[in-house]
Amino acid sequence: MAKEFASRGDMTDKTITFSEIGRDLWAFTAEGDPNTGVIIGDDSVMIVDAQATPRLANMVVEKIRSVTDKPIKYVVLSHYHAVRVLGASAYDAEQIIASEKCRSMVAERGQEDWDSEFERFPRLFQGHESIPGLTWPTMTFTKKMTVYLGKRRVDLMHLGRAHTAGDIVAWVPDEGVMFTGDIVEYHSACYCGDGHFGDWGATLDAIRAFQPRAIAPGRGDALVGDEMVNAAIENTRDFVASTYRPAAAVAARGGSLKEAWDAVRAECDPKFSEYAIYEHCLPFNVARAYDEALGMDTPRIWTAERDKEMWAALQG
């Protein structure tokens, strides 16, 4: 019998943590599952990343209501992936904000991504029947947008391509806190299936230049203090480089995708095999690294069918 994706067998509930990482700034984390950021202003609340379903999003709302009764006015999407956006309806927000590139990716590949992720990661889509459809941003921007929650200023910025072409971060200057989405991870594998390996490092440099005192990463524990912030940035850099370098070497000599898989495993397993969702991400990471090394700048669209074809090729 063919081996299944690791994520199909991951059905264990995760322990949720809701931690304050700056004044009225919170990180909802769950042991390597997608994180959600919460920014509380003078008059309203902003969410950063919405969870995969309204049922999961309601767990975030419960935590928010334990610390404030202010209305949730904005939902910010750091990028287009289904596990980040399909729970948005639960917040009943006035506006859903994303980069213009993110919105175009929803149009181009949003349904395909939903179908792909639903097929290979069933636990994250519990309560999927409550999803009303694709989540469409109501406000977009190209490089930077500033939103005021009363007097509290939030800068939303596209600092460069990394996890996807449309990634944005949320920067709260009064506390020096950044919500990075999946550009930065902590003790969790980076999903690189839609990534841009050649740009990722420069985008990490752009984040570091803000000298954040705390970061809410895309997955993993909240990062508070210079030591944790810098360690997570450098660890993310190492993960991305360690994935791309061996795959590119195989592609350069005309080797196969299966050979790239073996080469990436040889370099990454000793360092990262214990990370959350490592086995879930690895096949997609290798496939994208191999494609980029062959000159494919725009990631190919993942579909449930392509997932299976790729997985069969990697199994030899």
C-alpha positions in Angstrom: 0.0 0.0 0.0 1.3 3.5 -0.9 2.4 5.6 2.0 0.1 8.5 2.8 1.1 12.1 3.5 2.3 12.5 7.1 -0.4 15.2 7.6 -3.2 12.8 6.9 -2.3 10.9 10.1 -1.9 14.0 12.3 -5.1 14.0 14.2 -3.9 14.8 17.7 -5.3 18.0 19.2 -2.8 20.7 20.1 -2.4 22.6 23.3 -3.4 26.3 22.8 -1.5 29.2 24.2 -2.7 32.8 24.3 0.2 35.0 25.3 0.7 38.8 25.5 3.8 39.8 23.7 3.4 43.5 24.1 0.9 45.9 25.5 -2.5 44.6 24.2 -0.8 42.5 21.6 -1.5 38.8 21.7 -0.3 35.6 20.0 -2.7 32.6 19.7 -0.4 29.6 19.2 -1.0 25.8 19.1 2.2 23.7 19.0 3.0 24.2 15.3 -0.5 24.7 14.0 -1.2 28.1 12.3 -0.9 31.0 14.6 -3.2 34.0 14.8 -2.2 37.5 16.0 -4.4 39.9 17.9 -3.9 43.7 18.0 -6.1 45.6 20.4 -6.3 49.3 19.8 -8.2 52.1 21.6 -11.5 51.4 19.9 -11.2 48.1 18.0 -9.4 44.9 17.4 -7.3 43.7 14.4 -6.8 40.0 13.7 -3.7 38.8 11.8 -4.5 35.5 10.0 -7.9 33.9 10.5 -7.5 30.1 10.9 -8.7 27.4 8.5 -12.4 27.3 9.5 -14.9 29.4 11.4 -14.9 26.7 14.1 -11.2 27.2 14.8 -11.6 31.0 14.5 -14.2 30.9 17.2 -11.6 29.5 19.6 -9.6 32.7 18.9 -12.6 34.8 19.5 -13.1 33.1 22.9 -9.6 34.1 23.9 -10.1 37.6 22.7 -13.3 38.0 24.7 -11.3 37.0 27.8 -9.2 40.2 27.5 -11.4 42.8 25.7 -15.0 43.4 24.5 -13.9 45.9 21.8 -15.3 45.1 18.3 -13.2 43.1 15.8 -13.0 45.6 12.9 -10.2 44.2 10.7 -8.9 40.8 9.6 -5.5 41.0 8.0 -4.4 38.1 5.8 -0.6 37.6 5.7 -1.0 35.5 2.6 -3.6 33.5 0.7 -3.2 29.9 2.0 -6.5 28.2 3.0 -5.4 27.4 6.5 -4.8 31.1 7.1 -7.9 32.6 5.5 -11.0 30.4 5.4 -12.1 31.1 9.0 -12.4 34.8 8.4 -16.2 34.9 8.4 -16.3 34.1 12.1 -14.9 37.5 13.1 -17.7 39.5 11.4 -15.1 42.2 10.7 -15.8 45.3 8.7 -12.8 44.9 6.5 -10.5 42.1 5.3 -7.1 43.4 4.3 -4.4 41.8 2.2 -1.8 42.7 -0.4 -3.0 43.1 -3.9 -0.8 40.1 -4.9 -2.5 38.0 -2.2 -5.9 38.8 -3.7 -4.7 37.9 -7.2 -3.4 34.6 -5.8 -6.8 33.9 -4.3 -8.3 34.4 -7.8 -5.6 32.4 -9.5 -5.2 29.4 -7.1 -7.3 29.9 -4.0 -9.8 27.1 -4.7 -7.0 24.7 -5.8 -5.1 25.4 -2.6 -8.2 24.8 -0.5 -8.9 21.5 -2.2 -5.2 20.5 -1.9 -4.9 21.3 1.8 -8.3 19.9 2.7 -7.2 16.6 1.2 -3.9 16.3 2.9 -4.5 17.9 6.3 -8.0 16.9 7.5 -7.5 17.9 11.2 -7.2 21.6 10.4 -10.5 21.5 8.5 -12.7 20.1 11.2 -15.9 22.1 10.9 -15.3 22.8 7.2 -19.0 22.7 6.5 -19.2 26.2 8.1 -16.8 27.8 5.6 -19.0 30.0 3.3 -16.5 30.0 0.4 -13.2 31.6 -0.6 -12.2 34.6 1.5 -11.9 37.7 -0.6 -10.0 40.8 0.7 -12.2 44.0 0.7 -9.1 46.3 0.9 -5.7 45.8 -0.7 -2.4 47.6 -1.1 0.8 47.1 -3.0 3.7 48.0 -0.7 2.4 49.7 2.5 -0.8 50.6 4.3 -1.3 52.2 7.7 -4.3 51.5 9.8 -5.2 53.3 13.0 -7.1 51.6 15.8 -7.9 54.8 17.6 -4.4 56.2 18.4 -2.7 52.9 17.9 -0.9 52.7 14.5 -0.4 49.5 12.6 1.8 49.4 9.5 1.0 46.6 7.0 3.9 46.1 4.6 5.0 43.8 1.8 8.8 43.5 2.5 9.5 41.0 -0.2 8.7 37.6 -1.5 9.3 34.6 0.9 6.7 32.1 1.9 4.6 33.3 -1.0 4.8 36.2 -3.5 2.2 38.2 -1.6 3.4 38.0 2.0 2.8 40.9 4.3 3.8 41.7 7.9 2.0 43.8 10.6 4.2 46.2 12.5 3.1 47.9 15.7 5.7 50.6 16.3 4.5 51.7 19.8 5.6 48.4 21.2 8.2 47.3 18.6 6.2 44.1 17.8 5.8 42.4 14.4 3.4 39.8 13.2 5.3 38.0 10.4 3.0 35.2 9.2 5.0 32.3 7.8 8.0 34.4 6.8 9.4 33.4 10.2 8.8 30.2 12.0 10.0 28.9 15.4 10.8 25.2 15.8 8.4 24.5 13.0 9.2 23.6 9.4 8.7 26.3 6.8 6.2 25.4 4.1 8.0 26.3 0.9 5.7 24.9 -1.7 4.8 28.4 -2.9 8.0 29.9 -1.7 10.7 32.0 -3.3 14.0 30.7 -1.9 16.1 33.3 -3.7 14.2 36.2 -2.1 13.5 34.8 1.4 16.8 35.8 3.0 16.5 39.4 1.9 13.0 39.5 3.3 14.3 38.2 6.6 16.9 40.9 6.6 14.2 43.5 6.1 12.4 42.2 9.2 15.5 42.2 11.2 16.1 45.8 10.3 13.1 46.8 12.3 14.8 45.4 15.4 11.5 43.9 16.7 11.3 43.3 20.5 8.9 40.5 19.9 7.5 38.5 16.9 4.4 36.5 16.5 5.6 33.9 13.9 3.5 31.9 11.5 3.9 28.7 13.5 5.5 27.9 16.8 5.9 29.8 20.1 5.7 33.6 20.3 9.2 35.2 20.3 9.9 37.7 23.0 13.3 39.4 23.5 16.2 39.9 21.2 17.7 36.4 21.7 14.6 34.5 20.7 13.7 36.9 17.8 17.2 36.7 16.3 17.5 33.0 16.8 14.2 32.4 15.0 15.1 34.6 12.1 18.5 32.8 11.7 16.9 29.4 12.1 14.4 30.2 9.5 17.2 31.4 7.2 19.1 28.1 7.8 16.0 26.0 7.1 15.3 27.7 3.8 18.9 27.6 2.6 19.4 24.0 3.7 16.4 23.0 1.7 17.3 24.8 -1.5 21.1 24.2 -1.6 21.1 20.4 -2.1 18.0 20.5 -4.4 19.7 23.1 -6.6 22.9 21.1 -6.7 21.0 18.0 -8.0 19.1 20.1 -10.5 22.3 21.7 -11.8 23.7 18.3 -12.7 20.5 17.1 -14.3 19.5 14.8 -11.5 15.9 13.8 -10.8 13.3 15.0 -8.3 13.8 11.8 -6.3 17.6 12.5 -6.1 16.8 16.0 -4.9 14.5 14.5 -2.2 17.3 12.2 -1.0 19.8 15.1 -1.0 17.6 17.4 0.9 16.8 14.8 3.5 20.5 14.1 4.0 21.1 17.8 4.8 17.9 18.7 6.7 16.9 15.5 8.6 19.8 15.8 11.1 18.8 19.5 11.9 15.1 19.7 11.5 13.4 16.3 11.6 12.0 16.9 15.1 10.3 20.2 14.0 6.6 20.5 13.9 5.1 19.6 10.4 8.6 18.7 9.1 7.4 15.6 7.3 4.2 17.3 6.2 6.1 20.1 4.4 9.2 18.3 3.1 7.9 16.8 -0.2 6.4 20.2 -1.2 9.5 22.0 -0.2 11.7 19.7 -2.3 9.5 20.0 -5.3 9.4 23.8 -5.2 13.2 24.0 -4.6 13.9 21.8 -7.6 11.5 23.8 -9.8 13.1 27.1 -8.7 16.6 25.8 -9.4 15.4 24.9 -12.9 14.4 28.5 -13.5 10.7 28.4 -12.6 10.1 31.8 -10.9 6.4 31.4 -10.4 5.5 28.4 -8.3 3.2 25.9 -10.0 -0.3 25.6 -8.7 -0.8 22.8 -6.2 -3.9 20.7 -6.8 -5.0 17.5 -5.0 -4.1 15.6 -8.1 -0.6 17.1 -8.5 0.0 16.4 -4.8 -0.5 12.7 -5.4 1.6 12.7 -8.5 4.5 14.4 -6.8 4.2 12.1 -3.8 4.3 9.0 -6.0 7.4 10.3 -7.8 9.2 10.8 -4.4 8.3 7.3 -3.3 10.2 6.0 -6.3 
